[in-house]
Amino acid sequence: IARRMAESKEHIPHFYMTAEIDVTDLLRERERVNKALPDDKITVNDLMVKGTALALEQVPDLNAAYLDDAVRRFKAVHVGFAVAIDEGLVTPVVRDCHVKSIGRIAKESRELVAKAKGRSLAAADLQGGTFTISNGGVYGSLMSTPILNAAQFGILGMHKIQERPVVVAGKIEARPMVYLALSYDHRIVDGREAVTFLVRVKEGLEDPARVVLDL
């Protein structure tokens, strides 16, 4: 993994963009769903995986990879997410996130995390990802610039949810806010596509009914 990260940073022109998201409604919707389904709780990371998958369907240039000297765009969205174990990070993959309910994504994510912690991940659990999410926020990180998981074209860093003063309808309110940082391969992805993707993620997570309606 260390060798691949070094090669990615050396050979790929990384470019970075950030967005700030108000997760007030997202947290409220998550709480409502978890009360209704106490045995099948969903996490903010699960919602992020689903929101990312929906955004990738609309911006396919980021759901792609550079393979065999050619750009390959994927119809299916397979999202890898970083899990920290004692030896470092592993990135198990939830497949077909674009067509799975948030409940199914949450269930498979729990199973993959348990396998990672139990050192029982199979090679197939780590292969085939088309996009990656890194969640340093669980450890308190406020901002980062993730390194691309080559040959993927994008990785999304999620950070700590923190109350900040924001203006809502002309009034200052304390709202739970989170920064999202997108790193992308600037050889293939231009700023327009990157911004569009971040805006689509923001729209989906700030209107969480889009994410959880298919539960």
Secondary structure, DSSP 8 states (H G I E B T S, - for coil): -HHHHHHHHHHS-EEEEEEEEE-HHHHHHHHHHHHH-TTS---HHHHHHHHHHHHHHH-GGGSEEEETTEEEE-SS--EEE-EEETTEEE--EE--TTTS-HHHHHHHHHHHHHHHHTT---GGGGS--SEEEEEGGGGT---------TTBSEEEEE---EEEEEEETTEEEEEEEEEEEEEEETTT--HHHHHHHHHHHHHHHHSTHHHHTT-
